[in-house]
Amino acid sequence: MYRFRPFREEDRPALRQLVIKNKDFPLKWRNKYVVKNYSSGIHVVTCYNKIVGMVHIGTVNEEEAWLESAYIEPVHRGKGVGTAFAGYQIKQAKIKGINILRVATGYQNKRVQHVMVNKLRFSRPILWYRVKVYSGANYLTTHPFIRQVEPSKLGEYWSYIHRNSEYRRTMGTITSPKDNCWWSSIDYEMLENILSQAQSIAYVNQNNIRGLMLIRRSRGLNFSCPVVLQAYYSNSRVFKQMLRLLLAYNKAVYLSVSKDPTRSLNTLLKEGSAKKYSINRWVVMEKHL
Ligand SMILES: CC(C)(COP(=O)(O)OP(=O)(O)OC[C@H]1O[C@@H](n2cnc3c(N)ncnc32)[C@H](O)[C@@H]1OP(=O)(O)O)[C@@H](O)C(=O)NCCC(=O)NCCS
């Protein structure tokens, strides 16, 4: 009764219906699949030839892909369709030669975490905090140890990242420079690319790197605000100093961090260098195929 297959051009009206009719279909996805008519990489679930679900297999590069916008109509949930569909997605990814498949979801979405981890043997969920911090008073405008990164020292930053516990904690992924929404593995080339933008900052004490914030200004968000794709640091003091500096020069800062930043943010709030902040908790799971 249920079938899984790639999206076909003639599915477009039915897909549109699925997206529009279901009120719990997230707005962001609605925008992508209806307003922007995005269809590459979509696979659908049909029940007696009617589309009742979808997923988008988004490739990051030749080896990595994300399962995004997985959706089954409410009346078809809880019958094993989502699990079987995810099994189909794994097969499709393998056919494409993908080695690493990832899923990101809200921390509260225990259903997806149960399906992926317990039923499909994805890694345990790695927690991420996506934060927006608004600047308060200009608390710190310079600091002797914090400087813009020097692209010529790429090798040093690369080995610092590898030594840092954040690298292991996050499985080597950072938020995507493209839209600050999904994640990708950091490799040498990507690091070189990020550093060449001359936005990132480092905390260097007596020639030792003690902290590094990989930064990009993102098109998808407020263009004038920096996006910290990942923060590596030896202790929270270093983290706070780097953040203070960014807040002194920007109205707001977006951060993706894998360690709970609440305590540090509360300190900044108390002293007045930050005015307010918001935090969203996300989890990422991955499977090596
Ligand atoms: C996530 C989704 C695709 C799963 O599809 P589905 O057909 O319901 O999945 P299945 O029936 O195969 O499995 C659901 C499992 O989750 C379990 N489950 C349901 N609610 C749960 C909850 N709140 N916490 C933990 N597990 C839960 C079910 O018991 C079942 O597990 P079991 O077979 O071991 O009993 C579907 O529920 C959906 O479209 N949800 C809304 C959109 C969404 O959240 N998408 C994912 C975004 S990343």
The ligand as an SDF file (V2000), in Angstrom:
LIG
                    3D

 48 50  0  0  0  0  0  0  0  0999 V2000
    8.9540   11.8820   12.1420 C   0  0  0  0  0  0  0  0  0  0  0  0
    7.9810   11.1100   11.2260 C   0  0  0  0  0  0  0  0  0  0  0  0
    8.4710   11.2670    9.7910 C   0  0  0  0  0  0  0  0  0  0  0  0
    8.0320    9.6330   11.6420 C   0  0  0  0  0  0  0  0  0  0  0  0
    7.0860    8.9280   10.8760 O   0  0  0  0  0  0  0  0  0  0  0  0
    6.1510    7.7750   11.4910 P   0  0  0  0  0  0  0  0  0  0  0  0
    5.5070    7.0980   10.3460 O   0  0  0  0  0  0  0  0  0  0  0  0
    5.2890    8.3500   12.5490 O   0  0  0  0  0  0  0  0  0  0  0  0
    7.2740    6.8360   12.1550 O   0  0  0  0  0  0  0  0  0  0  0  0
    7.1260    5.3260   12.6520 P   0  0  0  0  0  0  0  0  0  0  0  0
    5.6970    4.9630   12.8150 O   0  0  0  0  0  0  0  0  0  0  0  0
    7.9630    4.4630   11.7920 O   0  0  0  0  0  0  0  0  0  0  0  0
    7.8780    5.3730   14.0520 O   0  0  0  0  0  0  0  0  0  0  0  0
    7.5310    6.2690   15.0240 C   0  0  0  0  0  0  0  0  0  0  0  0
    8.1920    5.7950   16.2970 C   0  0  0  0  0  0  0  0  0  0  0  0
    8.2970    6.9160   17.1750 O   0  0  0  0  0  0  0  0  0  0  0  0
    7.7000    6.5500   18.4170 C   0  0  0  0  0  0  0  0  0  0  0  0
    7.2000    7.7870   18.9780 N   0  0  0  0  0  0  0  0  0  0  0  0
    6.0880    8.4710   18.6710 C   0  0  0  0  0  0  0  0  0  0  0  0
    6.0060    9.5630   19.4380 N   0  0  0  0  0  0  0  0  0  0  0  0
    7.1200    9.5910   20.2100 C   0  0  0  0  0  0  0  0  0  0  0  0
    7.6220   10.4530   21.2080 C   0  0  0  0  0  0  0  0  0  0  0  0
    6.9710   11.5510   21.5520 N   0  0  0  0  0  0  0  0  0  0  0  0
    8.8090   10.1550   21.8040 N   0  0  0  0  0  0  0  0  0  0  0  0
    9.4940    9.0440   21.4620 C   0  0  0  0  0  0  0  0  0  0  0  0
    9.0610    8.1680   20.5320 N   0  0  0  0  0  0  0  0  0  0  0  0
    7.8790    8.4460   19.9140 C   0  0  0  0  0  0  0  0  0  0  0  0
    6.6380    5.5540   18.0560 C   0  0  0  0  0  0  0  0  0  0  0  0
    6.2720    4.7900   19.1750 O   0  0  0  0  0  0  0  0  0  0  0  0
    7.3860    4.7290   17.0180 C   0  0  0  0  0  0  0  0  0  0  0  0
    8.3270    3.8710   17.6150 O   0  0  0  0  0  0  0  0  0  0  0  0
    8.0460    2.3060   17.8670 P   0  0  0  0  0  0  0  0  0  0  0  0
    7.7680    1.7200   16.5250 O   0  0  0  0  0  0  0  0  0  0  0  0
    9.3150    1.8060   18.4920 O   0  0  0  0  0  0  0  0  0  0  0  0
    6.8530    2.2450   18.7630 O   0  0  0  0  0  0  0  0  0  0  0  0
    6.5400   11.6360   11.3830 C   0  0  0  0  0  0  0  0  0  0  0  0
    6.1170   11.4050   12.6920 O   0  0  0  0  0  0  0  0  0  0  0  0
    6.3660   13.1010   11.0550 C   0  0  0  0  0  0  0  0  0  0  0  0
    6.1310   13.4460    9.9010 O   0  0  0  0  0  0  0  0  0  0  0  0
    6.4490   14.0120   12.0680 N   0  0  0  0  0  0  0  0  0  0  0  0
    6.2510   15.4440   11.8800 C   0  0  0  0  0  0  0  0  0  0  0  0
    7.3820   16.1110   11.1350 C   0  0  0  0  0  0  0  0  0  0  0  0
    8.7360   15.8690   11.7680 C   0  0  0  0  0  0  0  0  0  0  0  0
    8.8860   15.9310   12.9800 O   0  0  0  0  0  0  0  0  0  0  0  0
    9.7260   15.6240   10.9120 N   0  0  0  0  0  0  0  0  0  0  0  0
   11.0860   15.3750   11.2900 C   0  0  0  0  0  0  0  0  0  0  0  0
   11.8860   16.6110   11.2030 C   0  0  0  0  0  0  0  0  0  0  0  0
   13.6350   16.2970   11.3450 S   0  0  0  0  0  0  0  0  0  0  0  0
  1  2  1  0
  2  3  1  0
  2  4  1  0
  2 36  1  0
  4  5  1  0
  5  6  1  0
  6  7  2  0
  6  8  1  0
  6  9  1  0
  9 10  1  0
 10 11  2  0
 10 12  1  0
 10 13  1  0
 13 14  1  0
 14 15  1  0
 15 16  1  0
 15 30  1  0
 16 17  1  0
 17 18  1  0
 17 28  1  0
 18 19  1  0
 18 27  1  0
 19 20  2  0
 20 21  1  0
 21 22  1  0
 21 27  2  0
 22 23  1  0
 22 24  2  0
 24 25  1  0
 25 26  2  0
 26 27  1  0
 28 29  1  0
 28 30  1  0
 30 31  1  0
 31 32  1  0
 32 33  2  0
 32 34  1  0
 32 35  1  0
 36 37  1  0
 36 38  1  0
 38 39  2  0
 38 40  1  0
 40 41  1  0
 41 42  1  0
 42 43  1  0
 43 44  2  0
 43 45  1  0
 45 46  1  0
 46 47  1  0
 47 48  1  0
M  END
$$$$
